[in-house]
Amino acid sequence: MKSKEKLTINNLFVAFNESIIKDASLKIFDQEIVSIIGPSGCGKSTLFNIISGILTQDKGVIKVNGIEEKHRQGKFGYMFQEPLLFPWLKVLENVMLGYEIKGLSKNQAKIKALDLLKKFNLYKYANLYPDSLSGGMKQKAALLRTIAFNSSILLLDEPFGSLDAITRSSLHLYLLEVWKKLKLTIVFTTHDIREAIFLSDRVYVLSKKPATVIDCIKINLSRARKIEDITSTKFVELEKKLMNLL
């Protein structure tokens, strides 16, 4: 576990017409991948919307790099289940957009976006429009655009949920490669327990709504992860443990 706290959530309460999140506390350390799992509709996406500043909590403190942040817009890269690439922009232009939003000039954004595409094997798709890409390629481009916007902390909200099993497995390995090379901190929501185990250093388990933290499980599998890990005894034991918590 890394020693530096990158994101800290203390005693979070959120309610709209009903209580959504109740006294939830989480800690994310620098360069970790942490997954959040829980029953469908328990408030995982709401939690991300609160963390990113799209919504405001009723109570609770959220710190980034140890400092309380009440205005959190722009502090995170946020990727949704759907890639949400702009269809009228080429892949390069979509990735450039992340840098441009941060205030870089178009030329600076182009240089950095091309470098990112080269580094992570999407350069040959730079001048294609999203409609000509497969689902997996769209998600890769969306991931790089998210990194371009903010490479400090990524919030990935079930980004692979709509993909078939084979494509999803390849995206897992791609994400781990990107994470390792760029030394990212990633918070990941998923309904898939195996996905959570395969990617993560730790997994937070949320209760049904109103969501609170039931447990946090350390994933005691070595890095780097391999597809064969999912058949190992340790992996199966972790899967059973998490299933019993849900």
N, C-alpha and C positions, 0 to 999 in steps of 0.2 A: 504494500500500500504506500502511495506517495504521501509525503508529510505535509505538503502545502495544500491548504484548503482552497479550492478554486471557486466552488459554489456552495453556500451554506443556506439552508432553509430551516428556520426555527418557528415552531408552533403556529403553523399556517392554518388559518380558518378562511373558508370561502363559502358564501351562501348567496343564492339568487332567490327563487321562490321557495327553495328548500336548501338544507345544508348539503354542500357538495364535498368539501374537504374539511376534516376536523382534526385539528392539533397534529398536523403532519410535520415531521422534522427529517431532513436528509442532509448528508454531507457528501460532496463530490470532490475528490482530490485531483491534483494536477496530473494530467496525462492518463487518467483512468477512462475506461469505458464502463459505465454503470447503466444497467437496464432497470426499467420499472415495469412490473407486471401486476395484473389484478383483474378482477372480473370485468366483463364487458360493461361499459357505462359507469365505471366506478369513479371517473374523473381524471384519467391520465392526461387527456388532451387539455382539459381545463387547467391542470397543474402546469403544463407547458405554456399555456396562454398567460398564466399569472407570472411565471418565471420570466418570460420574454417581455412582459410589460404591456401586452395586448389588453389584458384585464388587470384589475386591481384587487388585491386581497382585502378582506375585512379586518383581519388581524394577522400578525406574524411579521417576521423580519427576514429579508433576503439579502445576503451579502455576496459580493463578487470580489474575489481576491482579498477577503477579509474586511471589506468596506461595505457598509449598508448602502444599497442602491434602491432608491425609491422611483427613479426614472430610468427604466432598464431598456427602453427601446434602443436597438443598435448594439447592445452588449453581447448579443448571441447570434449565431447563425442558426436559422430555423428551417428545417426541411420537413415537408408534409408527406403523406402517403402517395399522393399524386405528384408527378414531377413539376407541374405548373410552369413548364418552359413556355416562353412566348413564341407561338408558332410562326410569326412573321420575322423572327430573328434567327440567324444561323447559330449553331452551337457556340462558336467563338463569341458572337455578340451577346448571347445569353450569359456566358461566363464573365465577359467584360462588364456586364451590368452590375455584378456584385462589387467590383472595384470602383465603378463610377459612382455608385450610391455612397461609397465611403469617401468620395471627394477627389479621386484621381482623375487626371485628364484622360481624354479618349485614347491618346497615344500611349500614356503610361499604363492604362487599363489593358490595352491590346498586348503590350509587351508581357505584362504579368500573366494575362490569361493564356497566351500562347505557351509560356513557360510551364504553366500548370497543366495544360493539355498534353504537352510533350512528356512531362514528368510522369503522368498517369495514363499514358497510352490512348489518348483520345485525339491526338493531333490530326490524324487522317480524317476525322469526322468534323473538323473545325468549320468547314464551309458548307456543311449540310444543314438542312432545316429539320426541326424535331420530328415532323411527320414521316420522315424517311428512316427514322431510327427504330430499333426494337425497343421493347419496354425496358429491358435491362440497360441499354445504352442511354436511354432518356434519364434513368435514375442516376447513372454515373455522371452525366452532364449536370443534372440538378445538384448532385452532391458537390461537384467542383464549384458551381455557382454559389452554393451555400458557404463553402470555404472561402471563396473570394470576398464574400460579404463580411465574414468574421471567422477567422481561423483560431480563435482563442477557445471558445466553448461552442460546441454544436449541440443543438436539440434536434434529435431525429425522431419524428413521430410516426411510428410504424411505416418507415419508408419502403419496405420490401413486401408489405402485406398483400399487394395485388399481383405479385409475380409468381410464376410456377416454381416448383421446388428446385429444379435444376438451376434455373436462372438465379433464384434466391441464394443458393449455395455459392455460386460464382461471385455474387455481389458481397456476400459475407467476407470472402477472401480479399476482394478488392478493397472493401472498407478497412479491413485490418492492415492492408498494405499502406493505404493512405494515412491511417492513424499513426502507424509506426514511423513513417518517413517524416511526417509533419509535426509529430509530438502533440497531437490534439487531445483535448478533453471532450468526451462525448457522453451525452445522456440520451438514452435510447428507450422508447416505449415499444412494447410488442405484446401480442396475445400468444406468441409462440414460445413456449418454455425452452425448447431446444435452441432456438435462435438466441434467446437471452443468455443461456449457459455458454454457448459457443463463442459469443462475442465478448462477454463481460469479464471484468475483474470482480464485480459484486452485483448482486441483484436485490433490489428492494421489492418487497411484496406488499401491495395495498389491499385493504379490505374492500368489501362492497360499500357503496355509497351510504353515508358520508365517509369518504376515504380517509383512513389513517394507516400508518405504517405498522404492519403485522410483524415483519422481520426483515433483516438484511443478511443475505447469505453470501459468504465469500466463495468465489469460484476457484477452487484449489487445483486448477489445471495449468500445466506449464504453457508458456508462450514459446514459439509461435504455435497457434492452433492449426490443426490439420483436420480434414474432413473425417478421417478415420477415428478421431477422438470421440465422435458421437456414439461409437459402439463400445467404448472403454467402460470398465467397471465403475470408475469414479464418476464418469458422465451420467451413467444410468442411476447411480445413487443420488446425485444431485437432482436429476429429473424427478425421481420419486419424492424427494424431500420437498421440492417446490410444489409439486402436484398436491401433496398432503396439506400444504399451507393455504391453497386456494379453495 
